[in-house]
Amino acid sequence: MLFLDDLLLFPITGFKFILRTLQRAAEQEYTDDAPLKERLLELQLSLENGEISEGEYERAEREILQQLREVQARRRELAGLPPEEQGPMTYSRE
Protein backbone atom coordinates (compact mmCIF):
# COMPACT_ATOMS: atom_id res chain seq x y z
CA MET A 1 0.00 0.00 0.00
CA LEU A 2 2.84 2.40 0.83
CA PHE A 3 4.43 1.80 -2.57
CA LEU A 4 1.11 2.56 -4.28
CA ASP A 5 0.81 5.81 -2.30
CA ASP A 6 4.33 6.80 -3.39
CA LEU A 7 3.48 6.12 -7.04
CA LEU A 8 0.31 8.16 -6.84
CA LEU A 9 2.01 11.10 -5.10
CA PHE A 10 5.17 11.05 -7.25
CA PRO A 11 3.92 13.64 -9.76
CA ILE A 12 3.13 16.05 -6.93
CA THR A 13 6.40 15.52 -5.05
CA GLY A 14 8.37 15.73 -8.28
CA PHE A 15 6.67 19.00 -9.18
CA LYS A 16 7.41 20.39 -5.70
CA PHE A 17 11.07 19.43 -6.10
CA ILE A 18 11.25 21.24 -9.44
CA LEU A 19 9.63 24.35 -7.96
CA ARG A 20 12.03 24.40 -5.00
CA THR A 21 15.00 24.01 -7.35
CA LEU A 22 13.77 26.86 -9.55
CA GLN A 23 13.20 29.04 -6.50
CA ARG A 24 16.76 28.46 -5.25
CA ALA A 25 18.20 29.24 -8.69
CA ALA A 26 16.12 32.42 -8.96
CA GLU A 27 17.15 33.57 -5.49
CA GLN A 28 20.80 32.94 -6.29
CA GLU A 29 20.59 34.96 -9.50
CA TYR A 30 18.55 37.67 -7.78
CA THR A 31 21.25 38.14 -5.12
CA ASP A 32 24.36 37.70 -7.27
CA ASP A 33 26.46 40.85 -7.24
CA ALA A 34 29.37 39.49 -9.32
CA PRO A 35 28.08 40.91 -12.65
CA LEU A 36 27.69 44.34 -11.07
CA LYS A 37 31.20 44.26 -9.66
CA GLU A 38 32.48 43.20 -13.07
CA ARG A 39 30.65 46.12 -14.71
CA LEU A 40 32.21 48.47 -12.17
CA LEU A 41 35.69 47.20 -13.03
CA GLU A 42 35.01 47.52 -16.76
CA LEU A 43 33.78 51.05 -16.18
CA GLN A 44 36.94 51.91 -14.29
CA LEU A 45 39.07 50.51 -17.13
CA SER A 46 37.09 52.56 -19.64
CA LEU A 47 37.83 55.69 -17.63
CA GLU A 48 41.52 54.87 -17.36
CA ASN A 49 41.75 54.18 -21.10
CA GLY A 50 40.07 57.50 -21.89
CA GLU A 51 37.03 55.87 -23.50
CA ILE A 52 34.62 57.77 -21.24
CA SER A 53 34.73 61.09 -19.42
CA GLU A 54 34.85 61.60 -15.67
CA GLY A 55 31.21 62.75 -15.69
CA GLU A 56 30.04 59.66 -17.58
CA TYR A 57 32.00 57.50 -15.17
CA GLU A 58 30.46 59.11 -12.10
CA ARG A 59 26.92 58.79 -13.48
CA ALA A 60 27.37 55.12 -14.37
CA GLU A 61 29.15 54.43 -11.08
CA ARG A 62 26.21 55.87 -9.11
CA GLU A 63 23.80 53.59 -10.97
CA ILE A 64 25.91 50.49 -10.39
CA LEU A 65 26.43 51.30 -6.69
CA GLN A 66 22.68 51.78 -6.29
CA GLN A 67 22.10 48.37 -7.86
CA LEU A 68 24.71 46.86 -5.49
CA ARG A 69 22.83 48.37 -2.53
CA GLU A 70 19.61 46.80 -3.79
CA VAL A 71 21.27 43.39 -4.11
CA GLN A 72 22.66 43.68 -0.57
CA ALA A 73 19.20 44.62 0.71
CA ARG A 74 17.66 41.59 -1.04
CA ARG A 75 20.30 39.34 0.54
CA ARG A 76 19.52 40.70 3.98
CA GLU A 77 15.80 40.28 3.38
CA LEU A 78 16.18 36.67 2.25
CA ALA A 79 18.39 35.95 5.27
CA GLY A 80 15.72 37.38 7.55
CA LEU A 81 17.91 40.25 8.76
CA PRO A 82 16.65 43.77 9.38
CA PRO A 83 17.36 46.29 6.64
CA GLU A 84 20.48 48.40 7.00
CA GLU A 85 20.26 52.11 7.52
CA GLN A 86 20.47 53.89 4.19
CA GLY A 87 23.73 55.80 4.59
CA PRO A 88 25.96 56.86 1.74
CA MET A 89 27.83 53.94 0.23
CA THR A 90 31.46 54.78 -0.27
CA TYR A 91 33.73 53.36 -2.88
CA SER A 92 37.27 54.48 -3.42
CA ARG A 93 39.00 54.45 -6.78
CA GLU A 94 42.62 53.54 -6.32
FISESE-309121 format. One record per residue: residue in one letter; x, y, z of N, C-alpha, C in turn. Coordinates in nm, 3 decimals. Layout:
BEGIN
<semar><residuo>A</residuo><n_east>X</n_east><n_north>Y</n_north><n_up>Z</n_up><ca_east>X</ca_east><ca_north>Y</ca_north><ca_up>Z</ca_up><c_east>X</c_east><c_north>Y</c_north><c_up>Z</c_up></semar>
...
***
This chain:
BEGIN
<semar><residuo>M</residuo><n_east>0.082</n_east><n_north>-0.119</n_north><n_up>0.000</n_up><ca_east>0.000</ca_east><ca_north>0.000</ca_north><ca_up>0.000</ca_up><c_east>0.088</c_east><c_north>0.126</c_north><c_up>0.000</c_up></semar>
<semar><residuo>L</residuo><n_east>0.196</n_east><n_north>0.124</n_north><n_up>0.075</n_up><ca_east>0.284</ca_east><ca_north>0.240</ca_north><ca_up>0.083</ca_up><c_east>0.347</c_east><c_north>0.268</c_north><c_up>-0.054</c_up></semar>
<semar><residuo>F</residuo><n_east>0.384</n_east><n_north>0.164</n_north><n_up>-0.124</n_up><ca_east>0.443</ca_east><ca_north>0.180</ca_north><ca_up>-0.257</ca_up><c_east>0.342</c_east><c_north>0.243</c_north><c_up>-0.353</c_up></semar>
<semar><residuo>L</residuo><n_east>0.217</n_east><n_north>0.200</n_north><n_up>-0.344</n_up><ca_east>0.111</ca_east><ca_north>0.256</ca_north><ca_up>-0.428</ca_up><c_east>0.090</c_east><c_north>0.404</c_north><c_up>-0.397</c_up></semar>
<semar><residuo>D</residuo><n_east>0.094</n_east><n_north>0.440</n_north><n_up>-0.268</n_up><ca_east>0.081</ca_east><ca_north>0.581</ca_north><ca_up>-0.230</ca_up><c_east>0.195</c_east><c_north>0.664</c_north><c_up>-0.289</c_up></semar>
<semar><residuo>D</residuo><n_east>0.318</n_east><n_north>0.610</n_north><n_up>-0.283</n_up><ca_east>0.433</ca_east><ca_north>0.680</ca_north><ca_up>-0.339</ca_up><c_east>0.418</c_east><c_north>0.700</c_north><c_up>-0.489</c_up></semar>
<semar><residuo>L</residuo><n_east>0.368</n_east><n_north>0.600</n_north><n_up>-0.559</n_up><ca_east>0.348</ca_east><ca_north>0.612</ca_north><ca_up>-0.704</ca_up><c_east>0.243</c_east><c_north>0.717</c_north><c_up>-0.737</c_up></semar>
<semar><residuo>L</residuo><n_east>0.138</n_east><n_north>0.719</n_north><n_up>-0.658</n_up><ca_east>0.031</ca_east><ca_north>0.816</ca_north><ca_up>-0.684</ca_up><c_east>0.074</c_east><c_north>0.959</c_north><c_up>-0.652</c_up></semar>
<semar><residuo>L</residuo><n_east>0.159</n_east><n_north>0.976</n_north><n_up>-0.551</n_up><ca_east>0.201</ca_east><ca_north>1.110</ca_north><ca_up>-0.510</ca_up><c_east>0.328</c_east><c_north>1.157</c_north><c_up>-0.582</c_up></semar>
<semar><residuo>F</residuo><n_east>0.392</n_east><n_north>1.069</n_north><n_up>-0.659</n_up><ca_east>0.517</ca_east><ca_north>1.105</ca_north><ca_up>-0.725</ca_up><c_east>0.506</c_east><c_north>1.229</c_north><c_up>-0.814</c_up></semar>
<semar><residuo>P</residuo><n_east>0.400</n_east><n_north>1.242</n_north><n_up>-0.894</n_up><ca_east>0.392</ca_east><ca_north>1.364</ca_north><ca_up>-0.976</ca_up><c_east>0.389</c_east><c_north>1.492</c_north><c_up>-0.893</c_up></semar>
<semar><residuo>I</residuo><n_east>0.322</n_east><n_north>1.487</n_north><n_up>-0.779</n_up><ca_east>0.313</ca_east><ca_north>1.605</ca_north><ca_up>-0.693</ca_up><c_east>0.448</c_east><c_north>1.633</c_north><c_up>-0.627</c_up></semar>
<semar><residuo>T</residuo><n_east>0.511</n_east><n_north>1.531</n_north><n_up>-0.571</n_up><ca_east>0.640</ca_east><ca_north>1.552</ca_north><ca_up>-0.505</ca_up><c_east>0.748</c_east><c_north>1.591</c_north><c_up>-0.606</c_up></semar>
<semar><residuo>G</residuo><n_east>0.742</n_east><n_north>1.535</n_north><n_up>-0.725</n_up><ca_east>0.837</ca_east><ca_north>1.573</ca_north><ca_up>-0.828</ca_up><c_east>0.820</c_east><c_north>1.718</c_north><c_up>-0.870</c_up></semar>
<semar><residuo>F</residuo><n_east>0.696</n_east><n_north>1.762</n_north><n_up>-0.882</n_up><ca_east>0.667</ca_east><ca_north>1.900</ca_north><ca_up>-0.918</ca_up><c_east>0.714</c_east><c_north>1.995</c_north><c_up>-0.808</c_up></semar>
<semar><residuo>K</residuo><n_east>0.694</n_east><n_north>1.957</n_north><n_up>-0.681</n_up><ca_east>0.741</ca_east><ca_north>2.039</ca_north><ca_up>-0.570</ca_up><c_east>0.893</c_east><c_north>2.051</c_north><c_up>-0.572</c_up></semar>
<semar><residuo>F</residuo><n_east>0.961</n_east><n_north>1.941</n_north><n_up>-0.602</n_up><ca_east>1.107</ca_east><ca_north>1.943</ca_north><ca_up>-0.610</ca_up><c_east>1.153</c_east><c_north>2.039</c_north><c_up>-0.719</c_up></semar>
<semar><residuo>I</residuo><n_east>1.089</n_east><n_north>2.035</n_north><n_up>-0.833</n_up><ca_east>1.125</ca_east><ca_north>2.124</ca_north><ca_up>-0.944</ca_up><c_east>1.103</c_east><c_north>2.270</c_north><c_up>-0.904</c_up></semar>
<semar><residuo>L</residuo><n_east>0.991</n_east><n_north>2.299</n_north><n_up>-0.839</n_up><ca_east>0.963</ca_east><ca_north>2.435</ca_north><ca_up>-0.796</ca_up><c_east>1.065</c_east><c_north>2.486</c_north><c_up>-0.694</c_up></semar>
<semar><residuo>R</residuo><n_east>1.103</n_east><n_north>2.399</n_north><n_up>-0.598</n_up><ca_east>1.203</ca_east><ca_north>2.440</ca_north><ca_up>-0.500</ca_up><c_east>1.338</c_east><c_north>2.466</c_north><c_up>-0.567</c_up></semar>
<semar><residuo>T</residuo><n_east>1.374</n_east><n_north>2.383</n_north><n_up>-0.664</n_up><ca_east>1.500</ca_east><ca_north>2.401</ca_north><ca_up>-0.735</ca_up><c_east>1.499</c_east><c_north>2.531</c_north><c_up>-0.814</c_up></semar>
<semar><residuo>L</residuo><n_east>1.389</n_east><n_north>2.561</n_north><n_up>-0.881</n_up><ca_east>1.377</ca_east><ca_north>2.686</ca_north><ca_up>-0.955</ca_up><c_east>1.381</c_east><c_north>2.806</c_north><c_up>-0.862</c_up></semar>
<semar><residuo>Q</residuo><n_east>1.319</n_east><n_north>2.795</n_north><n_up>-0.746</n_up><ca_east>1.320</ca_east><ca_north>2.904</ca_north><ca_up>-0.650</ca_up><c_east>1.462</c_east><c_north>2.932</c_north><c_up>-0.601</c_up></semar>
<semar><residuo>R</residuo><n_east>1.537</n_east><n_north>2.827</n_north><n_up>-0.569</n_up><ca_east>1.676</ca_east><ca_north>2.846</ca_north><ca_up>-0.525</ca_up><c_east>1.761</c_east><c_north>2.911</c_north><c_up>-0.634</c_up></semar>
<semar><residuo>A</residuo><n_east>1.743</n_east><n_north>2.866</n_north><n_up>-0.758</n_up><ca_east>1.820</ca_east><ca_north>2.924</ca_north><ca_up>-0.869</ca_up><c_east>1.784</c_east><c_north>3.071</c_north><c_up>-0.890</c_up></semar>
<semar><residuo>A</residuo><n_east>1.656</n_east><n_north>3.103</n_north><n_up>-0.879</n_up><ca_east>1.612</ca_east><ca_north>3.242</ca_north><ca_up>-0.896</ca_up><c_east>1.666</c_east><c_north>3.329</c_north><c_up>-0.784</c_up></semar>
<semar><residuo>E</residuo><n_east>1.662</n_east><n_north>3.280</n_north><n_up>-0.661</n_up><ca_east>1.715</ca_east><ca_north>3.357</ca_north><ca_up>-0.549</ca_up><c_east>1.865</c_east><c_north>3.381</c_north><c_up>-0.564</c_up></semar>
<semar><residuo>Q</residuo><n_east>1.935</n_east><n_north>3.279</n_north><n_up>-0.610</n_up><ca_east>2.080</ca_east><ca_north>3.294</ca_north><ca_up>-0.629</ca_up><c_east>2.110</c_east><c_north>3.400</c_north><c_up>-0.735</c_up></semar>
<semar><residuo>E</residuo><n_east>2.038</n_east><n_north>3.397</n_north><n_up>-0.845</n_up><ca_east>2.059</ca_east><ca_north>3.496</ca_north><ca_up>-0.950</ca_up><c_east>2.015</c_east><c_north>3.635</c_north><c_up>-0.904</c_up></semar>
<semar><residuo>Y</residuo><n_east>1.911</n_east><n_north>3.641</n_north><n_up>-0.826</n_up><ca_east>1.855</ca_east><ca_north>3.767</ca_north><ca_up>-0.778</ca_up><c_east>1.950</c_east><c_north>3.836</c_north><c_up>-0.680</c_up></semar>
<semar><residuo>T</residuo><n_east>2.034</n_east><n_north>3.758</n_north><n_up>-0.612</n_up><ca_east>2.125</ca_east><ca_north>3.814</ca_north><ca_up>-0.512</ca_up><c_east>2.271</c_east><c_north>3.806</c_north><c_up>-0.554</c_up></semar>
<semar><residuo>D</residuo><n_east>2.299</n_east><n_north>3.780</n_north><n_up>-0.679</n_up><ca_east>2.436</ca_east><ca_north>3.770</ca_north><ca_up>-0.727</ca_up><c_east>2.488</c_east><c_north>3.908</c_north><c_up>-0.764</c_up></semar>
<semar><residuo>D</residuo><n_east>2.591</n_east><n_north>3.952</n_north><n_up>-0.695</n_up><ca_east>2.646</ca_east><ca_north>4.085</ca_north><ca_up>-0.724</ca_up><c_east>2.772</c_east><c_north>4.080</c_north><c_up>-0.811</c_up></semar>
<semar><residuo>A</residuo><n_east>2.816</n_east><n_north>3.962</n_north><n_up>-0.850</n_up><ca_east>2.937</ca_east><ca_north>3.949</ca_north><ca_up>-0.932</ca_up><c_east>2.928</c_east><c_north>4.024</c_north><c_up>-1.065</c_up></semar>
<semar><residuo>P</residuo><n_east>2.816</n_east><n_north>4.015</n_north><n_up>-1.139</n_up><ca_east>2.808</ca_east><ca_north>4.091</ca_north><ca_up>-1.265</ca_up><c_east>2.817</c_east><c_north>4.242</c_north><c_up>-1.245</c_up></semar>
<semar><residuo>L</residuo><n_east>2.762</n_east><n_north>4.291</n_north><n_up>-1.134</n_up><ca_east>2.769</ca_east><ca_north>4.434</ca_north><ca_up>-1.107</ca_up><c_east>2.912</c_east><c_north>4.477</c_north><c_up>-1.074</c_up></semar>
<semar><residuo>K</residuo><n_east>2.981</n_east><n_north>4.395</n_north><n_up>-0.998</n_up><ca_east>3.120</ca_east><ca_north>4.426</ca_north><ca_up>-0.966</ca_up><c_east>3.207</c_east><c_north>4.422</c_north><c_up>-1.092</c_up></semar>
<semar><residuo>E</residuo><n_east>3.176</n_east><n_north>4.328</n_north><n_up>-1.180</n_up><ca_east>3.248</ca_east><ca_north>4.320</ca_north><ca_up>-1.307</ca_up><c_east>3.223</c_east><c_north>4.445</c_north><c_up>-1.392</c_up></semar>
<semar><residuo>R</residuo><n_east>3.098</n_east><n_north>4.489</n_north><n_up>-1.396</n_up><ca_east>3.065</ca_east><ca_north>4.612</ca_north><ca_up>-1.471</ca_up><c_east>3.138</c_east><c_north>4.733</c_north><c_up>-1.414</c_up></semar>
<semar><residuo>L</residuo><n_east>3.151</n_east><n_north>4.737</n_north><n_up>-1.282</n_up><ca_east>3.221</ca_east><ca_north>4.847</ca_north><ca_up>-1.217</ca_up><c_east>3.369</c_east><c_north>4.847</c_north><c_up>-1.256</c_up></semar>
<semar><residuo>L</residuo><n_east>3.429</n_east><n_north>4.729</n_north><n_up>-1.260</n_up><ca_east>3.569</ca_east><ca_north>4.720</ca_north><ca_up>-1.303</ca_up><c_east>3.586</c_east><c_north>4.759</c_north><c_up>-1.449</c_up></semar>
<semar><residuo>E</residuo><n_east>3.495</n_east><n_north>4.715</n_north><n_up>-1.534</n_up><ca_east>3.501</ca_east><ca_north>4.752</ca_north><ca_up>-1.676</ca_up><c_east>3.485</c_east><c_north>4.903</c_north><c_up>-1.693</c_up></semar>
<semar><residuo>L</residuo><n_east>3.399</n_east><n_north>4.961</n_north><n_up>-1.613</n_up><ca_east>3.378</ca_east><ca_north>5.105</ca_north><ca_up>-1.618</ca_up><c_east>3.506</c_east><c_north>5.179</c_north><c_up>-1.578</c_up></semar>
<semar><residuo>Q</residuo><n_east>3.571</n_east><n_north>5.129</n_north><n_up>-1.474</n_up><ca_east>3.694</ca_east><ca_north>5.191</ca_north><ca_up>-1.429</ca_up><c_east>3.803</c_east><c_north>5.181</c_north><c_up>-1.537</c_up></semar>
<semar><residuo>L</residuo><n_east>3.810</n_east><n_north>5.066</n_north><n_up>-1.604</n_up><ca_east>3.907</ca_east><ca_north>5.051</ca_north><ca_up>-1.713</ca_up><c_east>3.876</c_east><c_north>5.146</c_north><c_up>-1.828</c_up></semar>
<semar><residuo>S</residuo><n_east>3.749</n_east><n_north>5.163</n_north><n_up>-1.857</n_up><ca_east>3.709</ca_east><ca_north>5.256</ca_north><ca_up>-1.964</ca_up><c_east>3.753</c_east><c_north>5.398</c_north><c_up>-1.932</c_up></semar>
<semar><residuo>L</residuo><n_east>3.741</n_east><n_north>5.436</n_north><n_up>-1.805</n_up><ca_east>3.783</ca_east><ca_north>5.569</ca_north><ca_up>-1.763</ca_up><c_east>3.935</c_east><c_north>5.583</c_north><c_up>-1.776</c_up></semar>
<semar><residuo>E</residuo><n_east>4.006</n_east><n_north>5.482</n_north><n_up>-1.731</n_up><ca_east>4.152</ca_east><ca_north>5.487</ca_north><ca_up>-1.736</ca_up><c_east>4.204</c_east><c_north>5.488</c_north><c_up>-1.879</c_up></semar>
<semar><residuo>N</residuo><n_east>4.134</n_east><n_north>5.423</n_north><n_up>-1.969</n_up><ca_east>4.175</ca_east><ca_north>5.418</ca_north><ca_up>-2.110</ca_up><c_east>4.128</c_east><c_north>5.541</c_north><c_up>-2.189</c_up></semar>
<semar><residuo>G</residuo><n_east>4.053</n_east><n_north>5.629</n_north><n_up>-2.124</n_up><ca_east>4.007</ca_east><ca_north>5.750</ca_north><ca_up>-2.189</ca_up><c_east>3.887</c_east><c_north>5.729</c_north><c_up>-2.280</c_up></semar>
<semar><residuo>E</residuo><n_east>3.819</n_east><n_north>5.617</n_north><n_up>-2.267</n_up><ca_east>3.703</ca_east><ca_north>5.587</ca_north><ca_up>-2.350</ca_up><c_east>3.579</c_east><c_north>5.664</c_north><c_up>-2.306</c_up></semar>
<semar><residuo>I</residuo><n_east>3.575</n_east><n_north>5.700</n_north><n_up>-2.177</n_up><ca_east>3.462</ca_east><ca_north>5.777</ca_north><ca_up>-2.124</ca_up><c_east>3.516</c_east><c_north>5.892</c_north><c_up>-2.042</c_up></semar>
<semar><residuo>S</residuo><n_east>3.433</n_east><n_north>5.993</n_north><n_up>-2.021</n_up><ca_east>3.473</ca_east><ca_north>6.109</ca_north><ca_up>-1.942</ca_up><c_east>3.449</c_east><c_north>6.082</c_north><c_up>-1.794</c_up></semar>
<semar><residuo>E</residuo><n_east>3.503</n_east><n_north>6.170</n_north><n_up>-1.712</n_up><ca_east>3.485</ca_east><ca_north>6.160</ca_north><ca_up>-1.567</ca_up><c_east>3.336</c_east><c_north>6.170</c_north><c_up>-1.530</c_up></semar>
<semar><residuo>G</residuo><n_east>3.264</n_east><n_north>6.260</n_north><n_up>-1.597</n_up><ca_east>3.121</ca_east><ca_north>6.275</ca_north><ca_up>-1.569</ca_up><c_east>3.042</c_east><c_north>6.150</c_north><c_up>-1.604</c_up></semar>
<semar><residuo>E</residuo><n_east>3.072</n_east><n_north>6.091</n_north><n_up>-1.719</n_up><ca_east>3.004</ca_east><ca_north>5.966</ca_north><ca_up>-1.758</ca_up><c_east>3.036</c_east><c_north>5.856</c_north><c_up>-1.658</c_up></semar>
<semar><residuo>Y</residuo><n_east>3.159</n_east><n_north>5.852</n_north><n_up>-1.614</n_up><ca_east>3.200</ca_east><ca_north>5.750</ca_north><ca_up>-1.517</ca_up><c_east>3.121</c_east><c_north>5.766</c_north><c_up>-1.387</c_up></semar>
<semar><residuo>E</residuo><n_east>3.114</n_east><n_north>5.888</n_north><n_up>-1.337</n_up><ca_east>3.046</ca_east><ca_north>5.911</ca_north><ca_up>-1.210</ca_up><c_east>2.897</c_east><c_north>5.877</c_north><c_up>-1.219</c_up></semar>
<semar><residuo>R</residuo><n_east>2.834</n_east><n_north>5.911</n_north><n_up>-1.331</n_up><ca_east>2.692</ca_east><ca_north>5.879</ca_north><ca_up>-1.348</ca_up><c_east>2.670</c_east><c_north>5.728</c_north><c_up>-1.350</c_up></semar>
<semar><residuo>A</residuo><n_east>2.752</n_east><n_north>5.657</n_north><n_up>-1.428</n_up><ca_east>2.737</ca_east><ca_north>5.512</ca_north><ca_up>-1.437</ca_up><c_east>2.774</c_east><c_north>5.445</c_north><c_up>-1.304</c_up></semar>
<semar><residuo>E</residuo><n_east>2.874</n_east><n_north>5.499</n_north><n_up>-1.237</n_up><ca_east>2.915</ca_east><ca_north>5.443</ca_north><ca_up>-1.108</ca_up><c_east>2.803</c_east><c_north>5.454</c_north><c_up>-1.007</c_up></semar>
<semar><residuo>R</residuo><n_east>2.735</n_east><n_north>5.569</n_north><n_up>-1.003</n_up><ca_east>2.621</ca_east><ca_north>5.587</ca_north><ca_up>-0.911</ca_up><c_east>2.514</c_east><c_north>5.483</c_north><c_up>-0.935</c_up></semar>
<semar><residuo>E</residuo><n_east>2.483</n_east><n_north>5.458</n_north><n_up>-1.063</n_up><ca_east>2.380</ca_east><ca_north>5.359</ca_north><ca_up>-1.097</ca_up><c_east>2.420</c_east><c_north>5.220</c_north><c_up>-1.051</c_up></semar>
<semar><residuo>I</residuo><n_east>2.545</n_east><n_north>5.182</n_north><n_up>-1.076</n_up><ca_east>2.591</ca_east><ca_north>5.049</ca_north><ca_up>-1.039</ca_up><c_east>2.593</c_east><c_north>5.034</c_north><c_up>-0.887</c_up></semar>
<semar><residuo>L</residuo><n_east>2.641</n_east><n_north>5.137</n_north><n_up>-0.816</n_up><ca_east>2.643</ca_east><ca_north>5.130</ca_north><ca_up>-0.669</ca_up><c_east>2.503</c_east><c_north>5.121</c_north><c_up>-0.612</c_up></semar>
<semar><residuo>Q</residuo><n_east>2.407</n_east><n_north>5.189</n_north><n_up>-0.674</n_up><ca_east>2.268</ca_east><ca_north>5.178</ca_north><ca_up>-0.629</ca_up><c_east>2.217</c_east><c_north>5.035</c_north><c_up>-0.649</c_up></semar>
<semar><residuo>Q</residuo><n_east>2.250</n_east><n_north>4.975</n_north><n_up>-0.761</n_up><ca_east>2.210</ca_east><ca_north>4.837</ca_north><ca_up>-0.786</ca_up><c_east>2.277</c_east><c_north>4.741</c_north><c_up>-0.686</c_up></semar>
<semar><residuo>L</residuo><n_east>2.402</n_east><n_north>4.768</n_north><n_up>-0.650</n_up><ca_east>2.471</ca_east><ca_north>4.686</ca_north><ca_up>-0.549</ca_up><c_east>2.401</c_east><c_north>4.698</c_north><c_up>-0.414</c_up></semar>
<semar><residuo>R</residuo><n_east>2.358</n_east><n_north>4.818</n_north><n_up>-0.378</n_up><ca_east>2.283</ca_east><ca_north>4.837</ca_north><ca_up>-0.253</ca_up><c_east>2.154</c_east><c_north>4.755</c_north><c_up>-0.254</c_up></semar>
<semar><residuo>E</residuo><n_east>2.086</n_east><n_north>4.755</n_north><n_up>-0.368</n_up><ca_east>1.961</ca_east><ca_north>4.680</ca_north><ca_up>-0.379</ca_up><c_east>1.986</c_east><c_north>4.530</c_north><c_up>-0.364</c_up></semar>
<semar><residuo>V</residuo><n_east>2.093</n_east><n_north>4.481</n_north><n_up>-0.423</n_up><ca_east>2.127</ca_east><ca_north>4.339</ca_north><ca_up>-0.411</ca_up><c_east>2.158</c_east><c_north>4.305</c_north><c_up>-0.265</c_up></semar>
<semar><residuo>Q</residuo><n_east>2.234</n_east><n_north>4.391</n_north><n_up>-0.198</n_up><ca_east>2.266</ca_east><ca_north>4.368</ca_north><ca_up>-0.057</ca_up><c_east>2.139</c_east><c_north>4.369</c_north><c_up>0.029</c_up></semar>
<semar><residuo>A</residuo><n_east>2.046</n_east><n_north>4.457</n_north><n_up>-0.003</n_up><ca_east>1.920</ca_east><ca_north>4.462</ca_north><ca_up>0.071</ca_up><c_east>1.839</c_east><c_north>4.335</c_north><c_up>0.048</c_up></semar>
<semar><residuo>R</residuo><n_east>1.839</n_east><n_north>4.285</n_north><n_up>-0.075</n_up><ca_east>1.766</ca_east><ca_north>4.159</ca_north><ca_up>-0.104</ca_up><c_east>1.829</c_east><c_north>4.043</c_north><c_up>-0.028</c_up></semar>
<semar><residuo>R</residuo><n_east>1.962</n_east><n_north>4.040</n_north><n_up>-0.021</n_up><ca_east>2.030</ca_east><ca_north>3.934</ca_north><ca_up>0.054</ca_up><c_east>1.989</c_east><c_north>3.938</c_north><c_up>0.200</c_up></semar>
<semar><residuo>R</residuo><n_east>1.990</n_east><n_north>4.057</n_north><n_up>0.257</n_up><ca_east>1.952</ca_east><ca_north>4.070</ca_north><ca_up>0.398</ca_up><c_east>1.806</c_east><c_north>4.027</c_north><c_up>0.419</c_up></semar>
<semar><residuo>E</residuo><n_east>1.722</n_east><n_north>4.064</n_north><n_up>0.327</n_up><ca_east>1.580</ca_east><ca_north>4.028</ca_north><ca_up>0.338</ca_up><c_east>1.562</c_east><c_north>3.877</c_north><c_up>0.331</c_up></semar>
<semar><residuo>L</residuo><n_east>1.630</n_east><n_north>3.812</n_north><n_up>0.238</n_up><ca_east>1.618</ca_east><ca_north>3.667</ca_north><ca_up>0.225</ca_up><c_east>1.678</c_east><c_north>3.594</c_north><c_up>0.346</c_up></semar>
<semar><residuo>A</residuo><n_east>1.778</n_east><n_north>3.656</n_north><n_up>0.409</n_up><ca_east>1.839</ca_east><ca_north>3.595</ca_north><ca_up>0.527</ca_up><c_east>1.758</c_east><c_north>3.622</c_north><c_up>0.653</c_up></semar>
<semar><residuo>G</residuo><n_east>1.656</n_east><n_north>3.708</n_north><n_up>0.641</n_up><ca_east>1.572</ca_east><ca_north>3.738</ca_north><ca_up>0.755</ca_up><c_east>1.632</c_east><c_north>3.843</c_north><c_up>0.847</c_up></semar>
<semar><residuo>L</residuo><n_east>1.726</n_east><n_north>3.921</n_north><n_up>0.797</n_up><ca_east>1.791</ca_east><ca_north>4.025</ca_north><ca_up>0.876</ca_up><c_east>1.718</c_east><c_north>4.158</c_north><c_up>0.857</c_up></semar>
<semar><residuo>P</residuo><n_east>1.728</n_east><n_north>4.246</n_north><n_up>0.955</n_up><ca_east>1.665</ca_east><ca_north>4.377</ca_north><ca_up>0.938</ca_up><c_east>1.739</c_east><c_north>4.458</c_north><c_up>0.832</c_up></semar>
<semar><residuo>P</residuo><n_east>1.669</n_east><n_north>4.548</n_north><n_up>0.766</n_up><ca_east>1.736</ca_east><ca_north>4.629</ca_north><ca_up>0.664</ca_up><c_east>1.838</c_east><c_north>4.722</c_north><c_up>0.727</c_up></semar>
<semar><residuo>E</residuo><n_east>1.946</n_east><n_north>4.748</n_north><n_up>0.652</n_up><ca_east>2.048</ca_east><ca_north>4.840</ca_north><ca_up>0.700</ca_up><c_east>1.999</c_east><c_north>4.983</c_north><c_up>0.687</c_up></semar>
<semar><residuo>E</residuo><n_east>2.059</n_east><n_north>5.069</n_north><n_up>0.767</n_up><ca_east>2.026</ca_east><ca_north>5.211</ca_north><ca_up>0.752</ca_up><c_east>2.081</c_east><c_north>5.258</c_north><c_up>0.620</c_up></semar>
<semar><residuo>Q</residuo><n_east>2.008</n_east><n_north>5.342</n_north><n_up>0.551</n_up><ca_east>2.047</ca_east><ca_north>5.389</ca_north><ca_up>0.419</ca_up><c_east>2.143</c_east><c_north>5.507</c_north><c_up>0.432</c_up></semar>
<semar><residuo>G</residuo><n_east>2.269</n_east><n_north>5.478</n_north><n_up>0.457</n_up><ca_east>2.373</ca_east><ca_north>5.580</ca_north><ca_up>0.459</ca_up><c_east>2.441</c_east><c_north>5.582</c_north><c_up>0.324</c_up></semar>
<semar><residuo>P</residuo><n_east>2.525</n_east><n_north>5.680</n_north><n_up>0.302</n_up><ca_east>2.596</ca_east><ca_north>5.686</ca_north><ca_up>0.174</ca_up><c_east>2.695</c_east><c_north>5.570</c_north><c_up>0.161</c_up></semar>
<semar><residuo>M</residuo><n_east>2.691</n_east><n_north>5.504</n_north><n_up>0.049</n_up><ca_east>2.783</ca_east><ca_north>5.394</ca_north><ca_up>0.023</ca_up><c_east>2.909</c_east><c_north>5.454</c_north><c_up>-0.037</c_up></semar>
<semar><residuo>T</residuo><n_east>3.021</n_east><n_north>5.422</n_north><n_up>0.022</n_up><ca_east>3.146</ca_east><ca_north>5.478</ca_north><ca_up>-0.027</ca_up><c_east>3.222</c_east><c_north>5.374</c_north><c_up>-0.104</c_up></semar>
<semar><residuo>Y</residuo><n_east>3.291</n_east><n_north>5.421</n_north><n_up>-0.204</n_up><ca_east>3.373</ca_east><ca_north>5.336</ca_north><ca_up>-0.288</ca_up><c_east>3.492</c_east><c_north>5.419</c_north><c_up>-0.332</c_up></semar>
<semar><residuo>S</residuo><n_east>3.610</n_east><n_north>5.369</n_north><n_up>-0.306</n_up><ca_east>3.727</ca_east><ca_north>5.448</ca_north><ca_up>-0.342</ca_up><c_east>3.789</c_east><c_north>5.392</c_north><c_up>-0.469</c_up></semar>
<semar><residuo>R</residuo><n_east>3.829</n_east><n_north>5.484</n_north><n_up>-0.556</n_up><ca_east>3.900</ca_east><ca_north>5.445</ca_north><ca_up>-0.678</ca_up><c_east>4.047</c_east><c_north>5.460</c_north><c_up>-0.651</c_up></semar>
<semar><residuo>E</residuo><n_east>4.118</n_east><n_north>5.349</n_north><n_up>-0.655</n_up><ca_east>4.262</ca_east><ca_north>5.354</ca_north><ca_up>-0.632</ca_up><c_east>4.336</c_east><c_north>5.306</c_north><c_up>-0.753</c_up></semar>
***
